[in-house]
Amino acid sequence: MTPEPPYRFDQTHMAADVVAAFDSLEPGAESGQSVSVAGRVMLHRHQGKLDFAELRDSSGAVQLFAGTGWTGAFDGFTALSLGDWVGATGEVVRTRRGELSVKVADWVLLAESRRGFGDKWKGVTDVDTRYRQREVDLWANEDSRRTLLARSRLVSETRRFLEERRFIEVETPTFHPVVGGADARPFVTHHNSLDVDLYLRIEEEIYLKRLVVGGVERVFEIGRVFRNEGLSPRHNPEFTMLELYQAYADYTDMMAISEELVAHLAQELTGGTVVEYAGRPVDLTPPWRRAPMAELIEESIGRPADLSCDLEDLRRVASDHEVPFEARWGPGKLMLEIYEKTTETNLWDPVFVCDYPQEVSPLARVHRSRPGYVERFEGVVVGRELCNAFSELTDPDDQRTRFEAQVQEKLAAGNSDARVDEDYLRALENGLPPTGGLGMGIDRLVMLLTGAQSIRDVIAFPTLRPEAGRP
């Protein structure tokens, strides 16, 4: 019968601490210092009266060196399985073959692994297992651990970057009484005590701008948002967004902070501002190109497709390029669809795609020199949107008109949840100063800087289809 594991273990050193502290130890030498380490057994080999195991913790790995002449319960040690958690105490030595080791005097089984940990050299290679059992993937695959640590560091560095620029971090509600301004299908839940339906937020924007109205002139939030839509290598129903708002700024200021932040994170995580993605270099060094959407479309398809074209011309362009459309769409919506289907995926190097049609931008301020357009951009890198930003709409009357038009559009599309956000309009009536706003996808940013090809690789527990035979 396996003895009950202890309630705690006195760990004196992480594996990386042992390696760092005793790196100068010569082959065959003994340190005279005892340490206690803990972690999983990830490699294991038995050689007669000797036994060797790689002990891995979150910092790295160190060898456990056991022998019949000095290790208590030696036979039990040799019976350890890959994945077992153990604590071991002993002197730090370097074997004659040069392997820094803990010469195990005493050890204890901390937890038994009753499931396999994959091939000891290749790790867990089955993709479904990796995503469904991330706890196994993280131990078996070094790349998965590196990605998780890179994500943690990226979020930490983002906070530091913004706080150094006097931004204040806040938390806003996850449950919203009205579906936000973004064009996405929400998740709906019901609050029993209040007997009202609530929506998991599809953005953080509305409450953050209400804080700007309240005098918080630089504010940001890094939080989960939820969109009741499909799965793809770039989409997960719940994902992490950075949203920030800065009073007295416009979308050109948001361009500057976007490219500076991304370049800073690239430098911190990779050591430079030129990274490799899918085997191709990507130069993230500021300044990034700034180009109107209309200009980029014409570069891509060789003909104009913008608001200067009449509606029938735009429909012909869409048909010629196999872009599906609906009869109720106006020229702005058609222009956006043509851009997304013909142009966006071909934009490899960083570019700020500027000046979106007003029709598809209900929260952005009208362009100061281009009628029909708004001061909005999306930052696109390696063919996908990385961030979205506006000169924020501050006029409550204009905002009401846009909200009402958006509600009608959503109702026509079958979204019965659409209604005007009266609380936000009331907040605008108290006065929102000129404000620049930015939303940036943390998951896609991690993908870019780690080379991950799927969003599932950068989310610890991605949403998956139900497993066959399981509820």
N, C-alpha and C positions, 0 to 999 in steps of 0.2 A: 504493500500500500504506500502510495506517494505521501510523504509528510506534508502537513499543511504549510504553505509558504508563510514567511514572516510578515508582520504588519509594516515593517519599515526596514531600511538598510542604511547604514552610515557610510555614504559615499564620500571619500575625501578628494578624489580627483576625477575629472572628465578624461576621456581618452586623449583628447588633444592636449590637455594639460600635461599628461605623462610624456607625450611625444616631445612637447616643447621644453619641458624641464630637464629631460635626460637625453636630449639629442646628441650630446657630445660623448656619451658613454661608449667606450671602445668594445669591439667584439670580444666576447668571453668575460667581460668585466661585470662586477656586481656593484650596485650603488650603495648598499647598506641602508637604504630607506624603503620602508614599507608603505604601500598605498592600498586603498580600497576602491575598486571600480565596479561599475554595474552597466549592464546593457544586454543585447541579444547576441547569442552565438550564431554567427553567419557563415563561418567556415570551420571545419572540424576534421582533424586527421589523427589517427592513432598509430603509434610506432612502438610496439612492444611495451616496454616499461615507461614510455613517454607518451604524452598526449598534447596536442596543440589545437588551440581554438582561437578564431578571430572574434574578439568582443567588440561590438559596434554600439556606440551611443549617438546622440544627436550631434556631437562635435566631431566624430571621426571614429577611428578604430585603433585597437592595440591588441597584441597577441597575448593570450594566456598560455603559460608554459607549465604543464603539470607532470608530475612523476611519482612513481610508487614510493620513492624514498622520502618525499617531503610533502605530498599532498594528501590531506585527509579525505576519506571516502573516494579514493582514486577510481575505483570501479564505477561508482556512480557518475563521476565526471566523464569517464569515457563513454557512458551511455547517453550523454546529452544529445538532443536532437537539434537540427538547425531551426532557429527561431526561438529556442528556449531563452527566457530571461534569467540571468545569473548575476550574483554579486560575488566578487572574488577579492581576497586580501593576500598580499604577498610582497616580496621585495622586487624592486625594479632591476632587471638585469638585461644584458644584451647577449644573446646566444652566440655560440662560436660561428654560426653562419651569418651573424650580423643583425638578427631580428630583435628589436627592442621588445621586451616582454615583461609581464607580471608573472613572477615565479610563484604559482598558486600554493599557499600554505593551507588556507581555508576557503571554502566556497559554499554558496547556498543557492538552491533553486528558488527564484523569485516568482516565476510563472512558467507554466508548461505551454508550449505551442502544440496544439492538437491538429493543426492543419499545415500542409506543406508550404514552403516559402519559394517554390520555383527552382529552376536550375541554379546551382551555386555560382556559376560563372555568368550566365545570361540574365539572371533575374526573372521577373514575371513578364512574359512576352505576350500573353493573350490580352488584347486590348479591352475586352469586356471585363475581364477580371481586374485589370488595372483600375478602371473607372468605378466599378462596383465595390471593390475591396481596396480602397485607397490606403487603408492601414497596412496592407500587405505590400502594395506597390511602393510606398515610401521607404520601407526597409529594404526591399529587394532591388530597387532601381535608383542608382545614384542621381540620374538626371531628374527624376521626380522630386527628390529632396532638394536639389539645387534650385529647381523652379519654385518650390514652395518658399525657400529662404529668400530667393530673389524678389518674390512678390512682397514678402514681409518688409524687406529693406526698401523696396520702391515706395510702399505706402508711407513708411517712416520718413524717408527722404522728402516725399511730397509734402508731408505736414511741416517738416522743418523749413523747406523752401518757402512755403506760404507764410508761416509764422514770422520768418525773418523779414517779410514784406508787410507785416502788421495785419495780416488776415487773422480772423478769429474763427475757431472751429466750433460748430454748433451741431445739435441733433434736432431734426424736425420730425413731425409725425410720419409713421409708416402707413397708418390708416387715414385715408382721405374721404371726406364726405362727398366730394365731386371729383370726377375723373379729370386729371390734369390737362394742361394745354398741349402736350405732345400727342402725336397721332399714333396711338397704340391701343390695343385691346387690353382692358384691365382684368385682374382677378377680383372676384366679388366675394365678400363674406358678410355675415349677418351678426350684428351685436344684439344679443338676446335682451339684455336689461333695457337698452334704449329702443329696441325694436326698430332698428334702422339698418339699411345696407351700407356697407363701407367698402372702399376700394383700396387694395394694396397699391402703393404709389407707383406711377410709371415715370415719375421724375421728382426732383427735390426743389424745383424752381420756385413755385408759387410762394411757399413759406419763407424761403431765403430772401426773396425780394420784399416780402412783408417786413422782414428784419431790417432791410435797408431803409424802408420807410420809417422804421422805428429808430433810426439813427446809428445802426451798426454798419458803418460805411464800407468795411471790407470783411466779407464773411464767406466761409466755405463749409462744405460737408462732404465727407467720404462715406457713402452708405449704399445699402442694397436697394435696388429698384426691381420692379416685377412687371413683366409683360407677357400676357397670355397668348403667346404666339409659338411658332414652330421651333424645332431644333435644327441646328446646322453647325458646321465647323466654326462659324462666327457668332452664333446666337445661342444663348441659354435663357430660359424663362426668368431666372433671377440672376442679376449681375451687379457689378459694383461701379458706381459713378462718382467721380469728383465733380461737384458743381461749386462755382465761386462767383461772387458778385462784387463789383467795385464801383462805388459812387464816383461821380465826376469823370468817368471813363467811357470810351466807346469801343466798337469792335476792333479798331486798329490797336488799341491797348491790349485787347484780348489776344490778338495775333502775337504780340510781343511776349506776353506772359506764357502763351502756349509753347512757342518755339524755345523759349529760354528754359522752361520746365522740362520739356522732353530732352533737350540737349544736356541739361544738368543730370537728369536721371541716367541717360546713356553713359555719360562720363563716370558717374558713381558706380554703375553696375557692370559696365563693360570695359572701362578704362579709356574710352574715346567716343567721339560723336559719329564715327562711321561704323555701322554694324552690318552684320550679314544676315540676310533673311532668305530662306529657300534657295541658298546658293548664290545669291546676288547681293552686291553691296548696296547699302542705303545710307546716304549722307544726311545726317540730321543736324548738321551745323547751321545755325542761323546766319543770315536771314533766309527763310523759305520763300519760294515763289508765291506771289499773289496774282491771281488771275480770275476775272469774272467767269461765271459758269458758261455764259454764252460764247465766250472766246474759246474755252476748252472744248465745247461741243463742236464748234466749227473746225477746230484743229483735228478732232477725231473723225468726223464724218464728211468733212469737205464741203459743207453747205450750212447756211444759217438755220438755226432752230431756236428763236428767242421771241420776246414779246413784240418785236417789230413785224413778225410774220402774222398773217391772219390765221384764224383757227383751222381752216381747211388745209392750208399749207403745212401746219404742224401735224395734222392728222395724217397727211400723206407721208411726211418724214417718218412718223411713227410706224406706219404700215410698211414703208420701204425697208425699215430696219427691224421688222418683226417685234415691235414694241406693242404689247396689248394695251388697249385703252378703253375707257367707257365714254359713252356719248355725252354724259353730264359734265365731263371734265372741261375746265376752262384752259386757256393757253398756258397759264402758269403751271398747272398740274401736268399738262402734256410735256412742257419743257423739262420739268424735273424728271419725269419718267424716261424721256429720251436720254437725258444726261446719265441717269443711273444705269440704264441698260446698254448704252453704247460707249460711255466715256470713263466712268468712275474706276472700273476695274483695271483700266490701262494706265492709271496715274501711279507710277511706281515711286518716284522721288517725292519728298514732301511738297505739298502745294496747298495753299489756302484757296479753296474754291469760294469765290466771293459773289455777293450780290444775287441773292435768291429771289424768285418771284414772290410778291406779297401774298399771292393766293395761297401759298403753301407754308407761310410763316406767320402764324397768328399772334406771336408774342414779340416780334421784332419791329423796330422803328423804321418808318419809311425812309428810303434812301434820300439823302439830301440833294442829289443831283440827277438821279435816274428814276423818272416816274415809272410806277408799276413794280419797282424792285424795293427790297429792304436791305438794311445794313446787317447782313448775316453772312457768316462763312462756315464752311466745314473744313477742318484739317484732314487731308487724305494722304495716307502713306501706304505703300505696297498695295494699292488698289482697294483700300477699305477706309471707311470713315473712322477717324481717331477722336475727333472732337467737333463740337458744334457751338457756335457763339453768336451773340447779337449785340448791336446797340439796342438796349431794351426799350420796348414801347412804354412810354410814361403817361400818355394821355388817356384818362379813364373813358372818355367818350369814344375815342377811336378803338380802345380795347373792347368796349362793349359791342361795338359794331362787328369787330372781327370775331369775338366769341360767338355772337349770334349766327354769323355766317358759318363758322366752324360747326356749331351744333346742327345746323340744317344739313351740312355736308355729311356729318356722322349719322344722322337719322336716315338720310337717303341711302347710306351704305349699310343700313340695318343695325346700327348701334343704338339701342334704345336707352342706354345709360347716359347719353350725352345731355348736359345742361350747362347753363351759364354759371360761372363761379362768382356769385354775388359778394362773397366775403372778400375775394381778391379785388373786385372792382371798388368796394368800399374802402379798402386799404389804399388803392391808387388815388382816391379822392382826397386822401390826407397828404398827398404829394410824394411822388417818387422822383428824386433828382436824376439828372443824366447818369445812366448806369450801364456798364458793360458786364455781360454775363457769359459764362463759359461752362460747358459740360464736357467732360473727358472720360472715356471708358477705361477704367483701370485694367480690366481683363485684356482688352486689346493692346493696351500699352505694354503689359507684361508679355503678351505673345510676341510683340515686336522686338523687345529687348532680350528675350530668351530664345528666340527662334522657333517657338511653338507653332505648329500648324493648325491646331484645333484649340478652341476655347476650353474644351474639356481638360486639356493638359495644364491649364493655369488656374482652374477652380478646384479646390480640394475635393468637393463632393458635387459633381455636376448632376443636373437632372437627366435621368435615363428612362427609357421605356421600361415598363414592368418586366421583370425577369420571368421567363417561362416557368410555369409551375409554382410560382410564388404569388401570394396576394398583393 
